[in-house]
Amino acid sequence: MEKDIILKHMWGATAAIPKYRESLIVGLVDDVQAVTDFFMPLQQRFATWRRKQLSRVLNQIEK
């Protein structure tokens, strides 16, 4: 079973379909983590931009 998990955790990028439920779960968790890792810098840049915009608007309101 471990061999199947290792070989087929890239299901979707390969033609090999997972044989065991655990292989599919490991593959899905790997995909979710890859998406999270990819979009984390974008999320951080957006949060920084939003804070700057909010600060700018609040400063204009105070004047």
GUFIGU-210563 format. One line per 5 residues: number of its first residue (from 1); their letters; for each residue z negated, y negated, x negated of N, C-alpha, C. Coordinates in steps of 0.001 Angstrom, whole numbers, plus 524288, in hexadecimal, padded with zeros to 5 digits. Example, Ala and Ser with C-alpha at 12.3 -4.5 7.8 and 13.67 -1.06 7.14 Angstrom:
<atoms>
1) AS) 7E188 8163A 7CC7A 7E188 81194 7CFF4 7E188 80CE4 7CC70 ~ 7E458 808CA 7CDCE 7E41C 80424 7CA9A 7E142 7FFE2 7CD9C;
</atoms>
This chain:
<atoms>
1) MEKDI) 80000 804A5 7FCCA 80000 80000 80000 80000 7FB15 7FC9A ~ 7FCF1 7FB07 7F85A 7FCC4 7F66C 7F500 8021B 7F549 7F29E ~ 804EC 7F964 7F137 80A20 7F8BE 7EF00 80DC4 7F62A 7F300 ~ 80D5F 7F7CF 7F7ED 8108D 7F57A 7FC0F 80F33 7EFBD 7FCC2 ~ 80A32 7EE6A 7FC7C 80886 7E8F6 7FD0A 80AD8 7E5A2 7F8AB;
6) ILKHM) 80A88 7E797 7F3DD 80C7A 7E4A4 7EF62 81268 7E3FD 7EFA1 ~ 8151B 7E82A 7F0F7 81AD2 7E7FC 7F0F2 81D10 7E4D2 7F577 ~ 81A6C 7E4C1 7F9DE 81CBA 7E274 7FE8D 819FF 7DD8A 8007D ~ 816A8 7DB30 7FD44 813F9 7D677 7FF1B 817AF 7D1CF 7FF7E ~ 81C4F 7D24F 7FD6D 82038 7CE29 7FDD6 82408 7CF4E 80247;
11) WGATA) 8224C 7D223 80634 825A8 7D383 80A96 827C7 7CE90 80D0E ~ 82CBF 7CE9D 80E0B 82F7B 7C9FB 80FCE 8330A 7C80E 80B7A ~ 8312B 7C850 806B6 83464 7C6FD 8022F 83714 7CBDD 80017 ~ 8352D 7D065 801B5 83784 7D55F 80028 838FF 7D867 80510 ~ 83C09 7DC79 80457 83DC5 7DFA2 808C9 839CF 7E3DB 80A38;
16) AIPKY) 835E5 7E49F 806ED 83214 7E8C8 807D4 82E33 7E728 80C0F ~ 82DD7 7EA44 81026 82A2E 7E939 8146F 824FD 7EBE0 81325 ~ 8209D 7E935 813F2 81B87 7EB95 812CE 81AAA 7F083 81601 ~ 81877 7F463 8137F 81772 7F965 81617 81225 7F95E 818C8 ~ 80E7B 7F686 8169A 80927 7F67A 818A2 807C6 7F123 81AE0;
21) RESLI) 8041F 7F124 81E7F 8025D 7EC49 820E8 7FFFC 7E8B1 81CCF ~ 7FD2A 7EAF7 8191D 7FAAC 7E7DB 8150C 7FEB6 7E50A 811B0 ~ 80329 7E790 810C2 80758 7E51B 80DBB 80967 7E048 81092 ~ 80A06 7E0B1 815A5 80BE2 7DC4A 818C1 807E7 7D7D6 818AD ~ 802EC 7D91E 81925 7FECF 7D51D 81917 7FEBE 7D23B 813DE;
26) VGLVD) 7FF08 7D52A 80F90 7FF16 7D2B0 80A63 803D7 7CF27 809D9 ~ 80851 7D0DF 80BC9 80D07 7CDB0 80B8E 80C83 7C8AA 80EA7 ~ 80A44 7C904 81355 80994 7C45C 81696 805B4 7C084 8142F ~ 80178 7C28C 81215 7FD9A 7BF23 80F87 80011 7BC78 80ACF ~ 80335 7BF54 807DB 805E5 7BD19 8035D 80995 7B8BA 8050F;
31) DVQAV) 80C60 7B980 80958 80FF6 7B57A 80B54 80D04 7B09B 80D1D ~ 808BB 7B153 80FDE 805A5 7ACD9 811B4 80388 7A9C6 80D12 ~ 801A9 7AC84 80924 7FF8C 7A9DA 80487 803D5 7A6E6 80198 ~ 80877 7A929 80151 80CD2 7A686 7FEAC 80E4A 7A179 8017F ~ 80E6D 7A199 806A3 80FB0 79CE5 809A7 80B72 798C1 808E5;
36) TDFFM) 80690 79A6D 808FD 80231 796CF 8082D 80284 79445 802CA ~ 8037C 79774 7FECC 803E7 7955D 7F97F 80876 79192 7F8F8 ~ 80CAD 79294 7FBBA 81143 78F36 7FB62 81048 789ED 7FDEE ~ 80DC0 789DF 80278 80D29 784FD 80565 80834 781F0 8041D ~ 80497 78415 80118 7FFBD 78158 7FFE7 800A7 77C1D 7FD2B;
41) PLQQR) 80407 77BB9 7F935 804E8 77693 7F6CC 80725 7729B 7FAAE ~ 80A83 77445 7FE22 80CB6 770C6 8020E 80876 76ED1 805C1 ~ 804FD 77248 80745 800AC 770C7 80AB8 7FD24 76CC8 80809 ~ 7FC17 76D9D 80307 7F8C5 769F4 8002A 7FB68 7649F 7FF9B ~ 80088 76494 7FE98 80350 75F92 7FE34 80337 75CB8 8036A;
46) FATWR) 803E6 75F8D 807B8 803C8 75D1E 80CD6 7FE6D 75ADB 80E03 ~ 7FA46 75DA8 80CA5 7F4F7 75BC1 80D99 7F3F0 756C4 80A7B ~ 7F5BE 75693 805A2 7F51D 751E6 8026A 7F81D 74D5A 804BC ~ 7FCF0 74E3E 80660 8001E 74A2B 808CD 7FD8A 74823 80DC5 ~ 7FB76 74BB3 810F4 7F8F7 74A27 815E2 7F42C 746C7 814DA;
51) RKQLS) 7F104 74835 810F0 7EC6C 7450A 80F9E 7EE04 73F93 80DE8 ~ 7F219 73F2A 80ABE 7F3E8 73A0A 808F2 7F5DD 736BB 80D7A ~ 7F8C5 73920 81102 7FAD1 73645 81582 7F65F 73464 81903 ~ 7F297 737C0 819F1 7EE26 7364A 81D34 7EB14 731D7 81AB6 ~ 7EA52 73229 8159E 7E77E 72E04 812DD 7EA77 728DA 8134D;
56) RVLNQ) 7EF97 72909 812A0 7F2BD 72457 812FD 7F275 721EA 81864 ~ 7F2BE 72515 81C6E 7F286 72320 821DC 7ED20 720C7 822FA ~ 7E909 72354 8213E 7E3C9 72153 82224 7E2F2 71C25 81F42 ~ 7E521 71BA8 81A8F 7E4AA 716C0 817AF 7E78C 71257 81A75 ~ 7EC03 71371 81CD5 7EEE0 70F74 81FB2 7EC03 70DDB 824AD;
61) IEK) 7E95F 71186 8271C 7E66C 71052 82BD9 7E1C8 70CC7 82A95 ~ 7DF4F 70D9A 8262A 7DAC5 70A8A 824A5 7DC37 704E2 82361 ~ 7E0FA 703E6 821CE 7E295 6FE98 82045 7E386 6FB2B 824E4;
</atoms>
